[in-house]
């Protein structure tokens, strides 16, 4: 299982919320950060998730694939982050 999804599930984040986070991440990465911070994760795990999201785009692709979302939107979001 994707480590980002695993951390979210460990903290009782519902499947629907997880899917919402990754849908938001594919459309607007900055909004996704706000969404993630509102999930009530302990600070240490919140920092870990944020670091994974920012530093390891392949994990995002893996999670998007695992959740059955559209990866082309992730590529567009990634280009927004890099600008």
N, CA and C atoms as an extended XYZ file, in Angstrom:
249
Properties=species:S:1:pos:R:3:atomname:S:1:resname:S:1:resid:I:1 pbc="F F F"
N         0.845       -1.182        0.000 N   UNK     1
C         0.000        0.000        0.000 CA  UNK     1
C         0.891        1.246        0.000 C   UNK     1
N         0.434        2.254       -0.684 N   UNK     2
C         1.131        3.529       -0.760 CA  UNK     2
C         1.325        4.096        0.652 C   UNK     2
N         2.547        4.577        0.968 N   UNK     3
C         2.809        5.064        2.334 CA  UNK     3
C         1.965        6.273        2.731 C   UNK     3
N         1.614        7.118        1.775 N   UNK     4
C         0.757        8.268        2.105 CA  UNK     4
C        -0.626        7.767        2.494 C   UNK     4
N        -1.170        6.854        1.700 N   UNK     5
C        -2.483        6.284        2.012 CA  UNK     5
C        -2.420        5.535        3.337 C   UNK     5
N        -1.341        4.799        3.568 N   UNK     6
C        -1.198        4.035        4.820 CA  UNK     6
C        -1.237        4.957        6.039 C   UNK     6
N        -0.524        6.081        5.983 N   UNK     7
C        -0.530        7.025        7.112 CA  UNK     7
C        -1.936        7.569        7.336 C   UNK     7
N        -2.612        7.906        6.255 N   UNK     8
C        -3.968        8.437        6.389 CA  UNK     8
C        -4.906        7.398        6.999 C   UNK     8
N        -4.796        6.150        6.543 N   UNK     9
C        -5.648        5.084        7.079 CA  UNK     9
C        -5.333        4.796        8.550 C   UNK     9
N        -4.032        4.865        8.919 N   UNK    10
C        -3.637        4.667       10.321 CA  UNK    10
C        -4.335        5.656       11.237 C   UNK    10
N        -4.624        6.820       10.702 N   UNK    11
C        -5.247        7.881       11.480 CA  UNK    11
C        -6.750        7.976       11.244 C   UNK    11
N        -7.320        6.863       10.811 N   UNK    12
C        -8.772        6.735       10.643 CA  UNK    12
C        -9.372        7.742        9.668 C   UNK    12
N        -8.597        8.099        8.643 N   UNK    13
C        -9.130        8.936        7.578 CA  UNK    13
C        -9.915        8.010        6.654 C   UNK    13
N       -11.148        8.370        6.367 N   UNK    14
C       -12.011        7.503        5.565 CA  UNK    14
C       -11.524        7.400        4.128 C   UNK    14
N       -11.949        6.329        3.461 N   UNK    15
C       -11.596        6.145        2.049 CA  UNK    15
C       -12.085        7.322        1.210 C   UNK    15
N       -13.275        7.826        1.534 N   UNK    16
C       -13.821        8.961        0.784 CA  UNK    16
C       -12.949       10.198        0.969 C   UNK    16
N       -12.474       10.436        2.207 N   UNK    17
C       -11.600       11.584        2.452 CA  UNK    17
C       -10.267       11.421        1.734 C   UNK    17
N        -9.735       10.205        1.732 N   UNK    18
C        -8.470        9.943        1.044 CA  UNK    18
C        -8.625       10.230       -0.448 C   UNK    18
N        -9.702        9.755       -1.024 N   UNK    19
C        -9.936        9.996       -2.447 CA  UNK    19
C       -10.080       11.491       -2.711 C   UNK    19
N       -10.779       12.203       -1.809 N   UNK    20
C       -10.936       13.653       -1.960 CA  UNK    20
C        -9.584       14.358       -1.919 C   UNK    20
N        -8.698       13.925       -1.005 N   UNK    21
C        -7.367       14.534       -0.899 CA  UNK    21
C        -6.623       14.389       -2.218 C   UNK    21
N        -6.641       13.181       -2.784 N   UNK    22
C        -5.885       12.967       -4.020 CA  UNK    22
C        -6.557       13.614       -5.221 C   UNK    22
N        -7.888       13.708       -5.224 N   UNK    23
C        -8.551       14.445       -6.299 CA  UNK    23
C        -8.177       15.918       -6.227 C   UNK    23
N        -8.167       16.467       -5.008 N   UNK    24
C        -7.769       17.864       -4.834 CA  UNK    24
C        -6.305       18.046       -5.224 C   UNK    24
N        -5.478       17.078       -4.843 N   UNK    25
C        -4.054       17.140       -5.171 CA  UNK    25
C        -3.827       17.164       -6.673 C   UNK    25
N        -4.638       16.429       -7.417 N   UNK    26
C        -4.474       16.405       -8.866 CA  UNK    26
C        -4.959       17.685       -9.522 C   UNK    26
N        -5.862       18.403       -8.838 N   UNK    27
C        -6.427       19.616       -9.437 CA  UNK    27
C        -5.744       20.888       -8.943 C   UNK    27
N        -5.392       20.910       -7.657 N   UNK    28
C        -4.817       22.107       -7.068 CA  UNK    28
C        -3.946       21.710       -5.878 C   UNK    28
N        -2.651       21.518       -6.104 N   UNK    29
C        -1.761       21.025       -5.048 CA  UNK    29
C        -1.753       21.888       -3.791 C   UNK    29
N        -1.853       23.195       -3.948 N   UNK    30
C        -1.846       24.056       -2.766 CA  UNK    30
C        -3.101       23.860       -1.932 C   UNK    30
N        -4.238       23.693       -2.572 N   UNK    31
C        -5.473       23.415       -1.845 CA  UNK    31
C        -5.397       22.064       -1.158 C   UNK    31
N        -4.720       21.120       -1.785 N   UNK    32
C        -4.574       19.791       -1.184 CA  UNK    32
C        -3.794       19.876        0.123 C   UNK    32
N        -2.801       20.726        0.170 N   UNK    33
C        -2.032       20.882        1.404 CA  UNK    33
C        -2.935       21.359        2.535 C   UNK    33
N        -3.818       22.294        2.242 N   UNK    34
C        -4.763       22.775        3.247 CA  UNK    34
C        -5.717       21.658        3.661 C   UNK    34
N        -6.173       20.887        2.689 N   UNK    35
C        -7.074       19.771        2.974 CA  UNK    35
C        -6.396       18.740        3.864 C   UNK    35
N        -5.150       18.414        3.547 N   UNK    36
C        -4.403       17.435        4.343 CA  UNK    36
C        -4.228       17.944        5.774 C   UNK    36
N        -3.927       19.225        5.917 N   UNK    37
C        -3.688       19.763        7.259 CA  UNK    37
C        -4.952       19.773        8.110 C   UNK    37
N        -6.121       19.690        7.495 N   UNK    38
C        -7.385       19.693        8.227 CA  UNK    38
C        -7.871       18.299        8.605 C   UNK    38
N        -7.085       17.268        8.303 N   UNK    39
C        -7.513       15.897        8.579 CA  UNK    39
C        -7.308       15.481       10.036 C   UNK    39
N        -6.643       16.313       10.824 N   UNK    40
C        -6.433       16.009       12.225 CA  UNK    40
C        -5.308       15.025       12.496 C   UNK    40
N        -4.340       14.966       11.598 N   UNK    41
C        -3.201       14.067       11.806 CA  UNK    41
C        -2.300       14.630       12.898 C   UNK    41
N        -1.644       13.753       13.670 N   UNK    42
C        -0.627       14.243       14.609 CA  UNK    42
C         0.452       15.002       13.842 C   UNK    42
N         1.037       16.011       14.457 N   UNK    43
C         1.987       16.893       13.776 CA  UNK    43
C         3.105       16.128       13.068 C   UNK    43
N         3.665       15.135       13.733 N   UNK    44
C         4.773       14.372       13.145 CA  UNK    44
C         4.342       13.679       11.849 C   UNK    44
N         3.161       13.070       11.866 N   UNK    45
C         2.681       12.376       10.668 CA  UNK    45
C         2.226       13.359        9.604 C   UNK    45
N         1.692       14.494       10.018 N   UNK    46
C         1.306       15.521        9.063 CA  UNK    46
C         2.540       15.993        8.292 C   UNK    46
N         3.637       16.229        9.000 N   UNK    47
C         4.875       16.651        8.341 CA  UNK    47
C         5.383       15.571        7.396 C   UNK    47
N         5.253       14.312        7.813 N   UNK    48
C         5.699       13.208        6.964 CA  UNK    48
C         4.888       13.149        5.676 C   UNK    48
N         3.579       13.285        5.786 N   UNK    49
C         2.716       13.260        4.598 CA  UNK    49
C         3.048       14.432        3.684 C   UNK    49
N         3.178       15.624        4.263 N   UNK    50
C         3.495       16.813        3.456 CA  UNK    50
C         4.830       16.634        2.728 C   UNK    50
N         5.824       16.103        3.439 N   UNK    51
C         7.137       15.884        2.818 CA  UNK    51
C         7.035       14.891        1.671 C   UNK    51
N         6.300       13.806        1.875 N   UNK    52
C         6.137       12.800        0.817 CA  UNK    52
C         5.454       13.411       -0.403 C   UNK    52
N         4.422       14.195       -0.164 N   UNK    53
C         3.676       14.808       -1.267 CA  UNK    53
C         4.567       15.746       -2.071 C   UNK    53
N         5.388       16.537       -1.381 N   UNK    54
C         6.216       17.529       -2.061 CA  UNK    54
C         7.464       16.926       -2.709 C   UNK    54
N         8.039       15.900       -2.084 N   UNK    55
C         9.336       15.408       -2.533 CA  UNK    55
C         9.286       14.154       -3.384 C   UNK    55
N         8.173       13.472       -3.395 N   UNK    56
C         8.148       12.185       -4.078 CA  UNK    56
C         6.920       12.042       -4.974 C   UNK    56
N         6.924       12.703       -6.121 N   UNK    57
C         5.770       12.646       -7.025 CA  UNK    57
C         5.398       11.228       -7.467 C   UNK    57
N         6.362       10.313       -7.457 N   UNK    58
C         6.025        8.943       -7.870 CA  UNK    58
C         5.051        8.306       -6.892 C   UNK    58
N         5.119        8.683       -5.606 N   UNK    59
C         4.148        8.170       -4.637 CA  UNK    59
C         2.752        8.701       -4.922 C   UNK    59
N         2.696        9.931       -5.398 N   UNK    60
C         1.397       10.500       -5.765 CA  UNK    60
C         0.820        9.719       -6.934 C   UNK    60
N         1.658        9.435       -7.941 N   UNK    61
C         1.198        8.649       -9.086 CA  UNK    61
C         0.723        7.278       -8.635 C   UNK    61
N         1.486        6.640       -7.756 N   UNK    62
C         1.095        5.319       -7.250 CA  UNK    62
C        -0.251        5.383       -6.537 C   UNK    62
N        -0.431        6.409       -5.702 N   UNK    63
C        -1.688        6.550       -4.967 CA  UNK    63
C        -2.850        6.814       -5.917 C   UNK    63
N        -2.610        7.664       -6.902 N   UNK    64
C        -3.649        7.977       -7.884 CA  UNK    64
C        -4.043        6.710       -8.647 C   UNK    64
N        -3.042        5.917       -9.034 N   UNK    65
C        -3.329        4.647       -9.709 CA  UNK    65
C        -4.104        3.713       -8.791 C   UNK    65
N        -3.656        3.620       -7.528 N   UNK    66
C        -4.301        2.737       -6.555 CA  UNK    66
C        -5.760        3.131       -6.329 C   UNK    66
N        -6.033        4.441       -6.378 N   UNK    67
C        -7.385        4.942       -6.153 CA  UNK    67
C        -8.210        5.016       -7.434 C   UNK    67
N        -7.572        4.737       -8.570 N   UNK    68
C        -8.289        4.755       -9.844 CA  UNK    68
C        -8.593        6.151      -10.363 C   UNK    68
N        -7.738        7.120      -10.044 N   UNK    69
C        -7.939        8.488      -10.506 CA  UNK    69
C        -7.145        8.735      -11.791 C   UNK    69
N        -7.304        9.912      -12.375 N   UNK    70
C        -6.684       10.271      -13.650 CA  UNK    70
C        -5.313       10.903      -13.417 C   UNK    70
N        -4.233       10.215      -13.817 N   UNK    71
C        -2.879       10.716      -13.565 CA  UNK    71
C        -2.520       11.920      -14.422 C   UNK    71
N        -3.169       12.116      -15.552 N   UNK    72
C        -2.836       13.275      -16.383 CA  UNK    72
C        -3.066       14.570      -15.615 C   UNK    72
N        -4.036       14.567      -14.696 N   UNK    73
C        -4.275       15.747      -13.867 CA  UNK    73
C        -3.126       15.957      -12.892 C   UNK    73
N        -2.494       14.874      -12.448 N   UNK    74
C        -1.337       14.981      -11.554 CA  UNK    74
C        -0.193       15.676      -12.283 C   UNK    74
N         0.031       15.311      -13.532 N   UNK    75
C         1.094       15.936      -14.311 CA  UNK    75
C         0.852       17.434      -14.443 C   UNK    75
N        -0.383       17.826      -14.673 N   UNK    76
C        -0.709       19.252      -14.770 CA  UNK    76
C        -0.483       19.940      -13.427 C   UNK    76
N        -0.846       19.273      -12.347 N   UNK    77
C        -0.654       19.845      -11.007 CA  UNK    77
C         0.830       19.986      -10.708 C   UNK    77
N         1.620       18.984      -11.104 N   UNK    78
C         3.054       19.030      -10.864 CA  UNK    78
C         3.692       20.220      -11.570 C   UNK    78
N         3.233       20.516      -12.771 N   UNK    79
C         3.785       21.654      -13.484 CA  UNK    79
C         3.394       22.963      -12.804 C   UNK    79
N         2.233       22.995      -12.163 N   UNK    80
C         1.833       24.186      -11.405 CA  UNK    80
C         2.760       24.413      -10.222 C   UNK    80
N         3.135       23.331       -9.545 N   UNK    81
C         4.020       23.432       -8.382 CA  UNK    81
C         5.373       23.967       -8.813 C   UNK    81
N         5.865       23.543       -9.951 N   UNK    82
C         7.196       23.902      -10.406 CA  UNK    82
C         7.285       25.334      -10.914 C   UNK    82
N         6.156       25.999      -11.135 N   UNK    83
C         6.176       27.368      -11.674 CA  UNK    83
C         6.392       28.389      -10.609 C   UNK    83
